[in-house]
Amino acid sequence: MLNLLAISGSLRAASTNSALVAALARNAPAGCRVTVYDGLGRLPIFNPDDEDERTPREATELIDAVTSADGIIVSCPEYAHGVPGGLKNALDWLVSRDAAVAKPAMLAHASPRSLFARAALAEIMRTMSFALYQGGLEIALLGKKPPEVEVILAEPGNVLAMRDALTAFADFIGSH
Ligand SMILES: Cc1cc2nc3c(=O)[nH]c(=O)nc-3n(C[C@H](O)[C@H](O)[C@H](O)COP(=O)(O)O)c2cc1C
């Protein structure tokens, strides 16, 4: 069984990125389990002085979850052409340790725009030594309200796209 950790970069209650990672968890193919990380909003702001024995519990939980996952999935909005602070903060907690090194990672996209954030996130994650999978998944949910989001995510073509993306990512992990 492959254990994948999915992280949404949005804290909005009606987040399309969070809906996408939740749908990935529901639609994981056999042999693949997707767990959604829900601690982003509770993480203290990263401070290098708070590493080692001073590492906060919330950060340790994130580090342990990434360390024990076979791969991670990130779905993230773009704010002002950048990666939202909350997600960057989470990634910063992972920099000075082994959690990210050679860890397979896949990006998922709930917006057809966000090209600056996609590029920035890929650069950040490669710099952190994640093994970034070149494929990915895009389901256009930008501007949709939760009921419509759920309808779109339940469309057979999108369910298939989610399964196919996870299967391809699992193959990438297996060959890695
Ligand atoms: C403060 C703020 C800044 C934004 N800046 C951009 C931007 O630069 N480019 C873009 O494509 N979308 C931008 N957006 C739109 C969000 O990326 C978009 O609504 C996204 O789908 C929200 O994701 P969520 O539904 O998971 O919260 C911005 C939204 C907010 C709230």
The ligand as an SDF file (V2000), in Angstrom:
LIG
                    3D

 31 33  0  0  0  0  0  0  0  0999 V2000
   -5.1440   37.6330   -2.1040 C   0  0  0  0  0  0  0  0  0  0  0  0
   -5.3880   36.8840   -3.3860 C   0  0  0  0  0  0  0  0  0  0  0  0
   -4.4980   37.0450   -4.4410 C   0  0  0  0  0  0  0  0  0  0  0  0
   -4.6910   36.3470   -5.6290 C   0  0  0  0  0  0  0  0  0  0  0  0
   -3.7670   36.4860   -6.6320 N   0  0  0  0  0  0  0  0  0  0  0  0
   -3.9010   35.7220   -7.7500 C   0  0  0  0  0  0  0  0  0  0  0  0
   -2.9080   35.7710   -8.7770 C   0  0  0  0  0  0  0  0  0  0  0  0
   -1.9200   36.4830   -8.6910 O   0  0  0  0  0  0  0  0  0  0  0  0
   -3.0680   34.9620   -9.8620 N   0  0  0  0  0  0  0  0  0  0  0  0
   -4.1440   34.1060   -9.9890 C   0  0  0  0  0  0  0  0  0  0  0  0
   -4.2200   33.3720  -10.9800 O   0  0  0  0  0  0  0  0  0  0  0  0
   -5.1030   34.0690   -9.0400 N   0  0  0  0  0  0  0  0  0  0  0  0
   -4.9940   34.8340   -7.9370 C   0  0  0  0  0  0  0  0  0  0  0  0
   -5.9390   34.7570   -6.9450 N   0  0  0  0  0  0  0  0  0  0  0  0
   -7.0670   33.8480   -7.1280 C   0  0  0  0  0  0  0  0  0  0  0  0
   -6.8310   32.5300   -6.4410 C   0  0  0  0  0  0  0  0  0  0  0  0
   -5.5940   31.9620   -6.8000 O   0  0  0  0  0  0  0  0  0  0  0  0
   -7.9420   31.5970   -6.8260 C   0  0  0  0  0  0  0  0  0  0  0  0
   -9.1630   32.1460   -6.3850 O   0  0  0  0  0  0  0  0  0  0  0  0
   -7.7740   30.2130   -6.2770 C   0  0  0  0  0  0  0  0  0  0  0  0
   -8.5310   29.3450   -7.0450 O   0  0  0  0  0  0  0  0  0  0  0  0
   -8.2430   30.1120   -4.8450 C   0  0  0  0  0  0  0  0  0  0  0  0
   -7.9900   28.8100   -4.3760 O   0  0  0  0  0  0  0  0  0  0  0  0
   -8.9240   28.1860   -3.2260 P   0  0  0  0  0  0  0  0  0  0  0  0
  -10.3020   28.0610   -3.8250 O   0  0  0  0  0  0  0  0  0  0  0  0
   -8.3180   26.8440   -2.9620 O   0  0  0  0  0  0  0  0  0  0  0  0
   -8.8870   29.0820   -2.0450 O   0  0  0  0  0  0  0  0  0  0  0  0
   -5.7880   35.4740   -5.7660 C   0  0  0  0  0  0  0  0  0  0  0  0
   -6.6820   35.3220   -4.6880 C   0  0  0  0  0  0  0  0  0  0  0  0
   -6.4830   36.0200   -3.5150 C   0  0  0  0  0  0  0  0  0  0  0  0
   -7.4450   35.8140   -2.3680 C   0  0  0  0  0  0  0  0  0  0  0  0
  1  2  1  0
  2  3  1  0
  2 30  2  0
  3  4  2  0
  4  5  1  0
  4 28  1  0
  5  6  2  0
  6  7  1  0
  6 13  1  0
  7  8  2  0
  7  9  1  0
  9 10  1  0
 10 11  2  0
 10 12  1  0
 12 13  2  0
 13 14  1  0
 14 15  1  0
 14 28  1  0
 15 16  1  0
 16 17  1  0
 16 18  1  0
 18 19  1  0
 18 20  1  0
 20 21  1  0
 20 22  1  0
 22 23  1  0
 23 24  1  0
 24 25  2  0
 24 26  1  0
 24 27  1  0
 28 29  2  0
 29 30  1  0
 30 31  1  0
M  END
$$$$
